[in-house]
Amino acid sequence: MPTTLCSAKASYKKQPGTLELTDSLLTWTQEGKKAPAVRVPHLEASSLFCSKEGAAQVRLKLGLVNDEAGHNFTFTSPSAVAYAEREAFKQELTNIISRNRSAAPTPLQKPTPLSTPAKTPAPIQSTSRATSVSSDTRTPILSGIDAATDFRLRKKVLLSSPELLALHKELVMSGHITESEFWDGREHLLLAEAAAEGQKRGRPGQLVDPRPQTVEGGEVKIVITPQLVHDIFDEFPVVAKAYSDNVPNKLSEAEFWKRYFQSKLFNAHRASIRSSAAQHVVKDDPIFDKYLEKDDDELEPRRARNEVSDLFINIGATLEDHGETGNEKDVTMQAGRQRGALPLIRKFNEHSERLLNSALGEVPPAKRRRIDSGNDEDDDAYAQITLDDLRDTEAMDGITLQMQDRERYFEGQLARNASEQAGSEVVDVRAAFAELKHGFRGWETRFSQLRIDKRAGDAALDSMTQNVSARLDIRTRKTNFPPTLFRQLTTCQTAANEFLRQFWTSLYPTTSSSATPSQNAAKAAKMAGYLSKTREKVEALVRAGQLEGVEPERVEVAMKPLMDAVEHALAFYRARSAKTSTLKTA
């Protein structure tokens, strides 16, 4: 019978309950329930935090070895009693954490991650962390970049994915696999990170339109930043010219911007259709009025645009392509129908053109689109619409399919084709067409008499509904595993899946792999050795679940898909090894 060291009323996740510390466990049980919802063995306690003295709530946070977030408890007794109870828990837990730290293994003796909580983990004896991690850290995973950049990319990828970081700590830092083995098959993550770093941020697509803000007292202000000034000068060169002509000789910088935002020039640059009411509010300004331009509302734009020779992007190319049908011209999109909107439309067009030009950069127009050297018209037309960014520069050859009795397969194919050709008869086309035509006679009457039975459709719909309901029920159903056991199950499954991935990639390497056959064979043997220990780890988890009050069958059912995959891989490896040894003996 465990000895109770201290007990108190405490809430956990806003649920009232009882917090109890025994000589082996810290438990919390919700009111009205018998089984504890939180069970923390002493060995998992790693840190302790408490609320300040005199705080509104008396709290205690316990950090765990594999979970820094840990558990937060709030003592619900009256303030004085709650503080005394918290201090009792604090003293006992502090002693427990001190014992755990003093008994922690040295860095050369790393504990096995998947051991049971009740036993002290055994050290790994055969793997050197120096050879598996340190040496590989200096060797770039990606070719063509230096080791420092490669290490930085790996670090950023790991920090952006907590699951991948946990797997890296579990397998690489503990010495099970090397750094290069871990990243084998994950080079695309590093390439994506390198591409994201190399991307240059373009200009914002929003049209420059400072919005006035109303502050206390009814005053209106516009916050001017260096970026806003740069954007205004870039979008409206006439403002930059006015600034150069008048600052600081005639106007100070503050006065220049104050008068500009109250002038007709600023109102003309607004990204909205100018109304007569707004023009009455704007004041006349002898300086800025000199830079005003006539509204660009004629049928022909003031600024001539370059002619578009590419018919694939020339909207006007289809203007007269349906004249032979007798249809009238579509006048709903006629330019200038609403004359007041023309300046705004052309302003948006010019802004879009500037964005495209800034994205293309200082590239000659002749080189802005890819043109093949071929003379075929179809090839030249396709070259006008193809995008280099969507073309895969590296063709994937795939993985060679390993077939048993390949000769028999092709012999069967040839024999079947020969029999089909021998059995085929010459078809009389006229007779076949006449028979087909005869079969279509009276199809209108037969079609009107067609009645489809609803039972088949209803049965299919019921089957799909039951399938969706079953999937939804599985997704919403809670695991009901204790957090510690669930974390151990997840860790075991993740590590075994990684061993399986390494195992199969060593047996069937990709064409881009630089490993020799002997290296792949050694790697496969190593991964098979790790996989053979999966059964022991699952049995240890079953025993750990029994200590947590979980039935062994539930743990076995949860790990069965993993065990099936492991057993299949081991059986395949044993058969392959036996076949290889037989060939060597012969």
C-alpha positions in Angstrom: 0.0 0.0 0.0 1.6 3.3 -1.0 2.3 5.9 1.7 0.6 9.3 1.3 3.0 12.1 1.9 0.6 15.0 1.5 -2.9 15.7 0.0 -5.0 18.8 -0.8 -8.0 20.0 -2.7 -6.9 21.4 -6.1 -8.3 22.1 -9.5 -6.7 20.9 -12.8 -7.9 22.4 -16.1 -10.7 24.2 -14.2 -12.0 20.9 -12.8 -12.1 20.4 -9.0 -10.4 17.4 -7.6 -7.9 16.0 -5.1 -4.1 16.3 -5.5 -2.2 13.5 -3.7 1.6 12.8 -3.4 2.6 9.3 -2.4 6.1 7.7 -2.1 6.0 6.7 -5.8 3.5 8.9 -7.7 1.8 12.3 -7.9 -1.8 11.8 -8.7 -4.9 14.1 -9.3 -8.4 12.6 -9.2 -11.5 14.5 -10.3 -14.3 14.8 -7.9 -16.8 12.0 -8.3 -14.4 9.6 -10.0 -12.2 6.8 -8.7 -9.4 6.5 -11.3 -6.9 9.4 -11.2 -6.7 11.5 -14.4 -3.1 12.5 -13.8 -0.4 10.1 -12.7 3.2 11.3 -12.6 6.0 8.9 -11.4 8.7 10.5 -9.2 11.3 9.8 -11.9 9.6 12.1 -14.4 9.6 15.2 -12.2 12.2 17.7 -13.5 11.2 21.2 -12.5 8.9 23.1 -10.1 7.3 26.6 -10.3 5.0 28.3 -7.8 2.9 31.5 -7.7 4.2 34.5 -5.8 3.3 34.9 -2.1 0.1 37.0 -1.8 -1.2 36.2 -5.3 -4.9 35.9 -5.9 -4.6 32.1 -6.7 -2.2 29.7 -5.1 -0.7 27.6 -8.0 1.9 25.0 -8.5 3.4 23.9 -11.9 5.3 20.6 -12.2 7.6 20.2 -15.3 8.3 16.7 -16.6 11.4 15.2 -18.2 9.8 14.9 -21.7 7.2 17.7 -21.3 8.3 21.2 -20.2 4.7 22.3 -20.1 3.9 19.8 -17.4 0.8 20.1 -15.2 -0.6 23.2 -13.5 -2.6 22.8 -10.3 -4.6 25.5 -8.4 -5.2 24.9 -4.7 -8.9 25.6 -3.9 -8.9 25.7 -0.1 -9.1 29.0 1.7 -6.1 31.2 1.1 -4.1 30.5 4.3 -4.8 26.7 4.2 -4.0 26.6 0.4 -0.7 28.3 0.9 0.3 25.9 3.7 -0.7 22.9 1.5 1.2 24.3 -1.4 4.3 24.7 0.7 4.1 21.0 1.8 3.9 19.8 -1.8 6.7 22.2 -2.7 9.1 20.8 0.0 8.4 17.2 -0.9 8.6 17.7 -4.7 11.8 19.8 -4.3 13.5 16.8 -2.6 12.2 14.4 -5.3 13.6 16.6 -8.1 16.9 16.9 -6.3 17.2 13.2 -6.1 16.3 12.8 -9.8 19.0 15.3 -10.8 21.7 13.7 -8.6 20.8 10.2 -10.1 20.7 11.4 -13.7 23.0 9.4 -16.0 26.2 11.0 -17.5 26.1 12.2 -21.1 28.0 9.1 -22.3 25.3 6.9 -20.8 22.1 8.0 -22.4 18.9 6.2 -21.2 16.8 4.1 -23.5 13.9 6.3 -24.4 11.2 3.6 -24.4 11.9 1.9 -21.1 9.2 1.4 -18.5 8.7 4.2 -15.9 9.2 1.8 -13.0 12.7 0.8 -13.9 15.9 2.8 -14.3 16.7 3.1 -18.0 19.6 1.0 -19.3 22.5 2.9 -21.1 23.3 2.4 -24.7 26.6 0.6 -25.0 27.6 0.2 -28.6 26.9 3.6 -30.3 29.3 6.5 -30.1 27.6 9.8 -30.2 30.8 11.5 -31.4 30.8 9.4 -34.6 27.1 9.6 -35.3 26.5 13.3 -34.7 29.6 15.4 -34.5 31.3 14.1 -37.7 28.1 14.2 -39.7 27.4 17.7 -38.6 30.4 19.0 -40.4 29.5 17.1 -43.6 26.9 18.9 -45.7 23.8 17.0 -46.6 23.1 19.1 -49.7 25.9 19.3 -52.4 27.1 22.7 -53.5 26.8 24.6 -50.2 29.2 25.0 -47.3 28.9 23.1 -44.1 27.8 26.2 -42.0 24.9 27.0 -44.4 23.8 23.4 -44.4 23.9 23.2 -40.6 21.8 26.4 -40.4 19.2 25.0 -42.8 18.9 21.8 -40.8 18.5 23.8 -37.6 15.8 26.0 -39.1 13.9 22.9 -40.4 14.1 21.2 -37.1 12.9 24.3 -35.1 10.0 24.8 -37.5 8.7 21.2 -36.9 8.5 20.1 -33.3 7.6 16.5 -34.3 10.7 16.2 -36.5 12.9 17.8 -33.7 11.6 15.2 -31.2 12.4 12.4 -33.7 15.9 13.9 -34.2 16.6 13.9 -30.5 15.2 10.4 -30.1 17.2 8.8 -32.9 20.2 10.9 -33.8 21.2 12.4 -30.5 20.9 9.0 -28.8 23.1 7.5 -31.5 20.7 5.1 -33.1 21.2 6.5 -36.6 23.7 9.0 -38.1 22.9 12.6 -39.1 23.2 11.7 -42.8 20.9 8.7 -42.5 18.3 10.9 -40.8 18.2 13.4 -43.6 18.4 10.8 -46.3 15.0 11.2 -48.1 14.3 14.5 -46.4 16.5 16.7 -48.6 13.4 18.3 -50.1 12.8 20.0 -46.7 16.3 21.5 -46.8 15.8 22.6 -50.5 12.5 24.2 -49.6 14.0 26.1 -46.7 16.9 27.2 -48.9 14.5 28.4 -51.6 12.5 30.3 -49.0 15.6 32.1 -47.8 16.6 33.0 -51.4 13.3 34.5 -52.3 13.4 38.3 -52.6 10.4 40.1 -51.3 8.7 42.1 -54.1 6.8 45.4 -54.0 3.5 45.4 -52.3 0.5 45.2 -54.6 -1.6 47.8 -52.8 -1.9 51.2 -54.3 -0.3 53.9 -52.2 -3.3 55.7 -50.6 -2.6 57.2 -47.1 -5.8 57.1 -45.0 -6.4 60.0 -42.6 -7.1 59.1 -39.0 -9.4 61.1 -36.7 -7.9 61.7 -33.2 -9.3 63.3 -30.1 -10.7 66.8 -30.6 -11.8 66.0 -34.1 -8.4 66.6 -35.6 -7.3 64.6 -38.7 -3.7 63.3 -38.9 -1.7 61.1 -41.3 1.3 59.2 -39.9 4.3 59.7 -42.2 7.0 57.0 -42.2 10.1 56.8 -44.3 8.6 53.8 -46.2 5.4 55.8 -46.9 7.5 58.7 -48.3 9.5 56.3 -50.5 6.3 54.7 -51.8 4.7 58.1 -52.6 7.8 59.2 -54.5 7.9 55.9 -56.4 4.2 55.8 -57.3 3.9 59.6 -58.0 7.1 61.1 -59.5 5.5 64.5 -59.6 5.4 64.6 -55.8 9.1 63.8 -55.8 9.7 66.7 -58.2 7.7 69.1 -56.0 9.7 68.0 -53.0 13.0 68.6 -54.7 11.9 72.0 -56.0 10.5 73.4 -52.7 12.2 71.6 -49.7 14.0 73.1 -47.8 14.2 76.5 -49.6 10.5 77.4 -49.7 8.9 75.0 -47.3 10.1 72.9 -44.4 9.5 69.1 -44.7 6.7 69.1 -42.1 5.0 72.0 -43.8 5.5 70.4 -47.3 3.6 67.2 -46.2 0.9 69.1 -44.4 0.1 71.3 -47.4 0.4 68.3 -49.8 -2.3 66.2 -47.9 -4.6 69.3 -48.1 -4.0 70.0 -51.7 -5.8 69.1 -55.0 -2.7 67.2 -56.0 -3.2 64.7 -53.2 -6.9 64.4 -53.9 -6.1 63.6 -57.5 -3.8 60.8 -56.4 -6.4 59.2 -54.2 -7.4 55.6 -55.1 -11.1 56.4 -55.4 -13.4 58.2 -57.8 -13.2 61.8 -57.0 -16.6 63.3 -56.1 -17.6 67.0 -56.3 -18.1 67.1 -52.6 -14.5 66.1 -51.9 -13.2 68.7 -54.4 -15.1 71.5 -52.6 -13.4 70.6 -49.3 -9.9 70.6 -50.8 -8.1 74.0 -50.6 -6.3 75.8 -53.4 -2.5 75.8 -53.0 -0.3 78.1 -55.1 2.6 75.7 -54.9 1.0 72.3 -55.5 -1.5 73.5 -58.0 1.3 74.1 -60.4 2.0 70.4 -60.5 -1.6 69.4 -61.3 -2.3 67.6 -64.5 -5.4 67.4 -66.6 -7.6 64.4 -65.9 -6.7 61.5 -68.1 -10.3 60.9 -69.2 -10.0 61.0 -73.0 -10.7 58.0 -75.2 -7.0 57.7 -75.9 -4.7 57.6 -72.8 -2.2 60.4 -72.2 0.6 57.9 -71.7 1.0 55.7 -74.7 1.4 52.0 -73.8 3.7 49.6 -75.6 1.9 47.5 -78.2 1.3 43.9 -77.1 2.6 41.6 -79.8 1.9 38.4 -77.9 -1.6 37.2 -78.9 -1.8 34.9 -75.9 -2.1 37.9 -73.5 -3.5 40.5 -75.8 -7.2 40.9 -74.7 -7.9 43.0 -77.8 -6.9 40.2 -80.2 -10.3 38.6 -80.0 -12.2 41.8 -80.7 -13.1 41.0 -84.3 -12.8 37.2 -84.3 -16.6 36.5 -84.4 -17.8 38.9 -87.0 -18.9 36.1 -89.4 -21.6 35.0 -87.0 -23.6 38.2 -87.4 -23.5 39.1 -83.7 -23.3 42.8 -82.8 -20.3 44.2 -81.0 -20.3 44.0 -77.2 -20.5 47.6 -76.1 -20.9 46.9 -72.3 -17.1 47.0 -71.9 -16.5 49.9 -74.2 -13.7 52.2 -72.9 -14.9 55.6 -72.0 -18.5 54.7 -71.5 -18.2 56.1 -67.9 -15.8 59.0 -68.4 -15.3 59.7 -64.7 -13.8 56.2 -64.1 -11.2 56.4 -66.8 -8.5 58.1 -64.8 -8.9 55.6 -62.0 -8.8 52.6 -64.3 -5.7 53.9 -66.0 -4.1 54.6 -62.7 -4.6 51.0 -61.7 -3.3 49.7 -65.0 -0.1 51.8 -64.7 0.3 50.6 -61.1 0.0 47.0 -62.3 2.5 47.5 -65.1 5.0 49.0 -62.6 4.6 45.9 -60.4 5.2 43.5 -63.3 8.3 45.5 -64.4 9.7 45.5 -60.9 9.2 41.7 -60.8 10.9 41.2 -64.1 13.8 43.5 -63.2 16.3 44.9 -65.6 15.8 42.2 -68.2 15.6 43.1 -71.9 12.1 42.5 -73.3 13.4 40.0 -75.8 14.6 37.7 -73.0 11.5 38.0 -70.7 9.8 35.0 -72.2 11.3 31.7 -73.2 11.5 31.0 -77.0 12.8 27.7 -78.3 15.2 27.7 -81.3 12.9 25.5 -83.3 11.1 26.7 -86.3 7.9 24.8 -85.7 4.9 27.1 -85.2 3.4 24.9 -82.6 6.6 24.8 -80.6 6.9 28.6 -80.8 3.3 29.1 -79.7 3.8 26.8 -76.7 7.0 28.6 -75.8 5.1 31.8 -75.4 2.9 30.5 -72.6 5.2 28.1 -70.8 6.7 29.3 -67.5 10.2 28.3 -66.5 9.2 28.3 -62.8 6.8 25.4 -63.5 9.3 23.3 -65.4 11.0 20.6 -63.4 14.8 20.9 -64.0 15.6 17.5 -62.6 13.8 14.6 -64.2 12.9 11.8 -61.7 13.8 8.3 -63.1 11.9 6.6 -60.3 12.8 3.3 -58.6 13.5 0.2 -60.7 10.8 -2.4 -60.2 12.3 -5.6 -58.8 10.4 -8.5 -60.4 10.7 -12.3 -59.7 10.7 -14.5 -62.8 10.8 -11.5 -65.2 11.4 -13.8 -68.2 8.2 -15.8 -67.5 6.2 -12.5 -67.2 7.2 -11.3 -70.7 6.8 -14.8 -72.2 3.2 -14.9 -70.9 2.6 -11.4 -72.4 3.9 -12.5 -75.8 1.9 -15.7 -75.8 -1.3 -13.9 -74.8 -0.8 -11.3 -77.6 -0.1 -14.1 -80.2 -3.3 -16.0 -79.2 -5.4 -12.8 -79.3 -4.1 -12.0 -82.8 -4.8 -15.6 -84.0 -8.3 -15.5 -82.6 -9.3 -12.2 -84.0 -11.6 -12.2 -87.0 -11.9 -9.7 -89.9 -14.8 -7.4 -89.2 -17.1 -6.3 -92.0 -17.5 -2.6 -91.3 -20.6 -2.1 -93.4 -22.4 -5.0 -91.6 -21.3 -3.8 -88.2 -22.5 -0.3 -88.9 -25.9 -1.6 -90.2 -26.3 -3.7 -87.0 -25.5 -0.7 -84.9 -28.0 1.5 -86.8 -30.7 -1.2 -86.4 -30.1 -1.3 -82.6 -30.8 2.4 -82.3 -34.2 2.2 -83.8 -37.0 3.3 -81.5 -34.6 4.5 -78.8 -36.8 7.5 -77.9 -39.7 5.1 -76.9 -37.4 2.8 -74.9 -35.7 5.7 -73.2 -39.1 7.2 -72.1 -40.0 3.8 -70.6 -36.8 3.5 -68.6 -37.3 3.3 -64.9 -34.4 3.1 -62.6 -34.7 1.2 -59.3 -34.0 3.4 -56.4 -33.0 0.6 -54.1 -29.5 0.4 -55.4 -28.9 4.1 -55.1 -30.4 4.2 -51.6 -28.2 1.3 -50.5 -25.1 3.0 -51.8 -26.0 6.2 -50.0 -26.7 4.3 -46.8 -23.3 2.6 -47.1 -21.5 5.8 -47.7 -23.3 7.5 -44.7 -22.4 4.6 -42.4 -18.8 4.8 -43.6 -18.6 8.6 -42.9 -20.3 8.1 -39.5 -17.8 5.4 -38.5 -14.8 7.6 -39.6 -16.2 10.6 -37.7 -16.8 8.4 -34.6 -13.1 7.2 -34.7 -11.9 10.8 -35.1 -13.9 12.2 -32.3 -13.3 9.3 -29.9 -10.8 10.0 -27.2 -7.8 7.6 -26.7 -8.4 7.6 -22.9 -4.7 6.6 -22.5 -2.8 8.3 -19.6 -0.7 11.2 -21.0 2.6 9.5 -20.0 1.7 6.2 -21.6 0.3 7.9 -24.7 3.5 9.9 -25.2 5.5 6.6 -24.9 3.3 4.9 -27.4 3.7 7.8 -29.9 7.5 7.9 -29.4 7.8 4.1 -30.0 5.7 4.3 -33.2 7.6 7.3 -34.5 10.9 5.7 -34.0 9.9 2.4 -35.5 8.4 4.2 -38.5 11.7 5.9 -39.0 13.6 2.6 -38.8 11.2 1.1 -41.4 11.8 4.1 -43.7 15.6 3.6 -43.4 15.2 -0.1 -43.9 13.2 0.0 -47.1 15.3 2.9 -48.6 18.5 0.8 -48.0 16.9 -2.2 -49.9 15.5 -0.1 -52.7 17.7 3.1 -53.0 16.8 5.9 -55.3 18.9 6.6 -58.4 20.2 9.8 -56.7 21.6 7.8 -53.8 25.4 7.8 -53.6 25.7 4.8 -51.2 27.4 1.7 -52.4 25.7 -1.8 -52.3 27.8 -2.8 -49.4 26.9 0.3 -47.4 23.2 -0.3 -48.2 23.5 -3.9 -47.1 25.1 -2.9 -43.8 22.5 -0.2 -43.2 19.7 -2.7 -43.9 21.2 -5.2 -41.4 21.5 -2.4 -38.8 17.9 -1.3 -39.2 16.7 -4.9 -39.1 18.5 -5.2 -35.8 16.6 -2.2 -34.4 13.3 -3.5 -35.8 13.8 -6.8 -34.1 13.7 -5.1 -30.7 10.3 -3.5 -31.4 8.5 -6.5 -29.9 10.3 -6.1 -26.6 9.5 -2.4 -26.5 5.8 -3.0 -27.1 5.8 -5.6 -24.4 7.5 -3.1 -22.1 4.7 -0.6 -22.9 2.1 -3.2 -22.2 3.6 -3.7 -18.7 3.8 0.1 -18.2 0.1 0.3 -19.2 -0.8 -2.2 -16.6 0.9 -0.1 -13.9 -1.2 2.9 -15.2 -4.4 0.8 -15.1 -4.7 0.2 -18.9 -5.7 -3.2 -20.2 -3.0 -5.0 -22.1 -5.4 -5.7 -25.0 -5.9 -1.9 -25.7 -2.1 -1.3 -26.0 -1.7 -4.4 -28.2 -4.5 -3.2 -30.5 -3.1 0.3 -30.7 0.4 -1.0 -31.7 -0.9 -3.9 -34.0 -0.5 -2.0 -37.3 3.0 -1.1 -36.4 3.9 -4.6 -35.4 2.4 -6.0 -38.7 4.6 -3.6 -40.7 7.7 -4.6 -38.6 7.0 -8.3 -38.9 6.5 -8.0 -42.7 9.8 -6.1 -43.0 11.7 -8.7 -40.9 10.2 -11.6 -42.8 11.2 -10.0 -46.1 14.7 -9.4 -44.8 15.1 -13.0 -43.6 13.9 -14.4 -46.9 16.2 -12.1 -48.8 19.2 -13.0 -46.6 18.5 -16.7 -47.0 18.3 -16.4 -50.8 21.5 -14.4 -50.9 23.4 -17.0 -48.7 22.1 -19.8 -51.0 23.4 -18.1 -54.1 26.8 -17.6 -52.4 27.0 -21.2 -51.4 26.1 -22.4 -54.9 
